[in-house]
Each structure stands twice: as C-alpha cells, then as structure tokens.
Amino acid sequence: MIEKVGVIGSGLMGSEIALVFALAGKDVRLSDNNPEALARALDSLGKVLAKGVQRGFYKPEETATALARIKATALLGPLEECDLVIEAVFESEPVKAQVYKSLGEICQPDCIITSNTSSIPISTLASYLGPTRRANFVDTRFFSPVSRMKLVEVIPGLDSAESTVAVVMDACREAGKTPIRVKDVVGFAVNRILHAFIIEAVRLVEEGVATPEDIDTACKWVSAIPSGLLNCWTQRRILSPCRCRASCARPTESAFNRVRCSNRW
C-alpha cells in the first residue's frame, strides 16, 4: 500500500503528478534543487485547483487539504521515507542517471522508483540503479495536463518484478488514473500511435488534400485531440522532423516546411 509519495522535478509534469497523489490522500514530497521553481510550482497548483473548483472538477474543501499534503523540499533526503518515488526531471539521460544514483543511496530498500520518461528505454535507465533495486523500477508515463489526463503508461523493464507492476498500477488507479501496461519498446504505445497519425497528416498537407487548419479541426472533433494534431506536434514537440522522415517511406520535407510556415504557426 502506497502512503507516501516522492516526486522529483517541480515542472509542469512533476508538480501535477504530486497534485493528483495529494488529492488521493497521499503524503507527498515534491523535490527540486531550485527553490524558486518549487515556489512557482506551488503557486501554479493553487491556480489549477481554483480553476478546477470553478469548473466543478474539485470540491472546495478538497483543495486546501490537498495542497497541505504537498511538502516542498530542495533536497532529496526527505524522500527517504517514501514508498514510491517518481522521477520527473527533464528528458536528459545523464541528469536522470545522477538522480537514480542518489536515490539508490537514500531510499528504503523496498521503495518503488519510477520514471516519467517519454522516450528513454526504461531498461537503460534501470542500469543506473543497483542490481537489487531494478526489480522495483518501472516507467510511469503520465500525460499533460496530469490533473486532467487519465491515461498512464506503465512500462516494466527487463528486471521489473510483477509485484512492482501491480502495486504501481493500483497506485495510479488510486490517483484517479487509468493505467495500461506497455512493453519497453521505442516510443512505447501512445507515441507510436501519435507518430502514425502525424505522418499521415503531414502527407495529407503535402498532397494538398487539406490545410493544416482543417486537419486540426478534424482531429479536434473526431480524434479527441483538443488542440489539433499538427498543433499538438509543433507545440509539444511530440515528433521532430528528422525522426518523422526516418519513419516515413519517403521524405516529406516540403510538407514540413508548409506546415511550419503556415500562417497558423
């Protein structure tokens, strides 16, 4: 049973991951080595909760208690009593590696450690933990905005224990999420699906079938992508042009140029 949760990284993802667990009644430690970033994160979470109350997502009495459960710290030491620690620093393997090495020295032996990586193989990241910790290590890929998006990809590594996967899936459900189990493959599941959509959308622009604006309108109403597929790609940097060209059967440079140079961008 997960009671104490640690989150490392107070950016958009990390701060809202901390929030959903606090709303689920967990004691949360939000760690970031930048005190100013921590202050901004707590202020932002207050605004997220206030808007959520206005829209009927949360009850007013839930918000104050949820924020009170989140304790901010510029150190990793306070995470030593956590049952679950989620790494949500930016997508840099060397930075993540250093975090895992530090956690290996701090956390309890049975602590479950997870990453929020969206692109680095989880078995690669597991190599930065000691052999005895790898059974308690998986990826928990949340989606932005975490406070609203239900899906979580749970990706076991080569050495992840089945019991660890089960505990993490249950913890996600307690936080109001819908976890799915995915193999540790390039792009995991959701990115692979989105890449296929994006590649075809770019081809449609290249062939003059529809404008980027009309493709995004179609995605908003049919595919449940509220910001539009091509807008999602350019704004969130889901897929870089070089990666897309490598995945396509033929280059689509002209289409990429037209999409990016369109008035809407």
C-alpha positions in Angstrom: 0.0 0.0 0.0 1.5 3.3 -1.1 1.0 6.0 1.6 4.0 8.4 1.0 4.9 9.6 -2.5 8.0 11.5 -3.6 8.2 13.4 -6.8 11.5 14.8 -8.2 11.1 17.8 -10.5 8.6 20.6 -10.0 7.9 21.5 -13.6 4.5 21.2 -15.3 4.6 17.3 -15.1 6.2 16.8 -11.8 4.1 19.3 -9.9 0.8 18.0 -11.2 1.8 14.4 -10.6 2.4 15.5 -7.0 -1.1 17.1 -7.0 -3.0 14.0 -8.2 -1.5 11.9 -5.4 -2.2 14.6 -2.8 -5.8 14.7 -4.0 -5.8 10.9 -3.5 -4.9 11.4 0.2 -1.2 10.6 -0.1 1.5 12.5 1.8 3.7 13.9 -0.9 7.3 15.3 -1.0 7.9 17.5 -4.0 11.7 17.9 -4.6 13.5 20.3 -6.8 17.0 21.7 -6.4 15.7 25.1 -7.5 13.7 26.7 -4.6 12.2 29.4 -6.9 10.9 26.6 -9.2 9.3 25.0 -6.2 7.6 28.2 -5.2 6.3 28.7 -8.7 5.0 25.2 -8.8 3.0 25.5 -5.6 1.6 28.8 -6.8 0.6 27.2 -10.1 -1.0 24.2 -8.3 -3.2 26.7 -6.3 -4.4 28.2 -9.5 -5.1 24.7 -11.0 -7.2 23.8 -8.0 -9.0 27.2 -8.1 -10.0 26.7 -11.7 -10.9 23.1 -11.0 -13.3 24.2 -8.3 -14.9 26.8 -10.7 -15.4 24.1 -13.3 -16.8 21.5 -10.9 -13.8 19.2 -11.0 -13.0 19.5 -7.3 -14.9 20.3 -4.1 -13.7 23.5 -2.3 -12.9 21.5 0.8 -10.5 19.2 -1.1 -8.2 21.9 -2.3 -6.7 23.2 0.9 -6.1 19.7 2.3 -4.5 18.6 -1.0 -2.1 21.5 -1.0 -1.3 20.9 2.6 -0.2 17.3 1.9 2.5 18.5 -0.5 5.7 19.4 1.2 8.3 21.1 -0.9 12.0 20.5 -0.5 15.2 21.4 -2.3 16.8 18.2 -1.0 16.4 14.5 -1.8 16.9 13.4 1.8 13.2 13.9 2.8 12.3 11.2 0.2 13.9 8.5 2.3 10.6 7.5 3.9 8.6 7.4 0.7 7.0 4.2 -0.5 7.0 5.4 -4.1 9.4 8.0 -5.7 8.6 9.3 -9.2 11.4 10.9 -11.2 10.0 13.7 -13.4 13.1 15.8 -14.3 13.7 16.9 -17.9 14.4 14.4 -20.6 18.2 14.0 -20.2 19.7 10.6 -19.6 22.8 11.9 -17.7 20.6 14.1 -15.4 18.2 11.1 -14.7 21.2 8.8 -14.2 22.5 11.1 -11.4 19.1 11.2 -9.8 18.9 7.4 -9.7 22.4 7.1 -8.2 21.4 9.5 -5.5 18.1 7.7 -4.8 19.9 4.4 -4.6 21.7 5.8 -1.6 18.7 7.5 0.0 15.6 5.4 -0.5 14.4 2.4 1.6 15.4 -1.0 0.1 11.8 -1.8 -0.8 10.9 1.7 -2.2 9.5 1.6 -5.7 11.2 4.1 -8.0 9.6 5.1 -11.3 10.5 7.4 -14.2 8.2 9.7 -16.2 10.3 9.4 -19.3 8.5 9.6 -22.6 11.4 8.4 -24.8 14.3 6.8 -23.0 14.1 3.0 -22.7 13.3 2.0 -19.1 15.8 -0.8 -19.1 18.5 1.7 -20.0 17.5 3.9 -17.1 17.4 0.8 -14.8 21.1 0.3 -15.4 21.8 3.4 -13.3 20.3 1.7 -10.2 22.0 -1.0 -8.3 21.0 -4.6 -9.3 18.9 -5.1 -6.1 16.7 -2.1 -6.9 15.9 -2.9 -10.5 13.0 -5.2 -9.6 11.3 -2.2 -8.0 11.8 0.1 -11.0 9.3 0.8 -13.8 8.2 3.7 -16.0 5.0 5.6 -15.2 4.4 7.9 -18.2 1.8 10.5 -17.3 0.3 12.8 -19.9 -0.1 16.6 -19.7 -2.0 18.1 -18.1 -1.7 15.4 -15.5 -4.5 16.9 -13.5 -7.0 16.2 -16.3 -5.5 13.4 -18.4 -6.5 10.0 -17.2 -4.1 7.7 -19.0 -0.8 6.4 -17.6 1.5 4.1 -19.5 3.2 1.6 -17.1 6.3 0.2 -18.7 8.3 -2.6 -16.9 12.0 -3.0 -17.6 13.7 -6.3 -18.1 14.2 -6.9 -14.4 11.0 -5.3 -13.1 9.0 -7.6 -10.7 5.4 -8.4 -11.4 4.5 -7.4 -7.9 6.0 -3.9 -8.6 3.9 -3.5 -11.7 0.8 -4.5 -9.8 1.5 -2.0 -6.9 2.2 0.8 -9.4 -1.0 0.1 -11.4 -3.0 0.1 -8.2 -1.4 3.4 -7.1 -2.3 5.0 -10.4 -5.9 3.9 -10.0 -6.0 5.3 -6.5 -4.9 8.6 -8.0 -7.8 8.5 -10.4 -5.8 7.4 -13.4 -6.3 4.6 -16.0 -3.1 2.7 -16.3 -2.2 0.5 -19.2 0.7 -1.9 -19.4 3.1 -1.4 -22.3 6.3 -3.2 -23.3 9.6 -1.3 -23.2 9.8 -0.5 -27.0 10.8 2.6 -28.8 8.1 5.2 -28.4 6.1 3.0 -26.1 2.5 2.8 -27.2 0.9 6.3 -27.3 3.8 8.0 -29.1 3.8 5.2 -31.7 0.1 5.8 -32.3 0.6 9.6 -32.5 3.5 9.2 -34.9 1.4 7.3 -37.3 -1.3 9.9 -37.2 1.2 12.8 -37.6 3.0 11.1 -40.5 -0.3 10.7 -42.4 -1.5 14.2 -41.5 1.7 15.7 -43.0 1.3 13.6 -46.1 -2.2 15.0 -46.5 -0.9 18.5 -46.3 1.8 17.7 -48.9 -0.7 16.2 -51.3 -3.0 19.2 -50.9 -5.8 17.2 -49.6 -6.5 19.6 -46.7 -4.9 22.6 -44.9 -3.1 22.2 -41.5 -6.1 24.1 -40.0 -8.7 21.8 -41.4 -6.7 18.7 -40.4 -6.5 20.0 -36.8 -10.3 20.8 -36.9 -11.0 17.2 -37.9 -8.7 15.9 -35.1 -10.5 18.1 -32.5 -13.9 16.7 -33.4 -13.1 13.1 -34.4 -9.9 12.0 -32.6 -10.4 13.8 -29.3 -7.2 15.8 -29.6 -8.4 19.1 -28.4 -5.5 21.3 -29.6 -5.4 19.6 -33.0 -2.9 17.0 -34.2 -0.4 19.3 -36.1 -0.7 22.0 -33.4 0.0 19.3 -30.8 3.1 18.2 -32.7 4.6 21.7 -33.2 3.7 23.0 -29.7 4.6 19.9 -27.6 7.4 18.7 -29.9 6.0 15.2 -30.0 7.9 14.3 -33.1 10.9 16.1 -34.7 11.0 16.3 -38.5 14.2 14.2 -38.7 12.5 11.4 -36.7 9.4 11.6 -38.8 11.4 11.4 -42.1 13.2 8.4 -40.7 9.9 6.7 -40.0 8.3 7.6 -43.4 8.5 5.5 -46.5 9.7 8.7 -48.3 10.8 12.2 -47.3 8.2 14.9 -46.8 10.4 17.9 -46.4 8.2 20.2 -48.4 5.2 19.3 -46.3 7.0 20.0 -43.1 8.1 23.4 -44.5 4.5 24.3 -45.5 3.1 23.1 -42.1 5.6 25.1 -40.1 5.4 28.2 -42.3 1.6 28.3 -42.4 0.0 31.4 -41.0 -1.4 29.5 -38.1 2.2 28.8 -36.8 
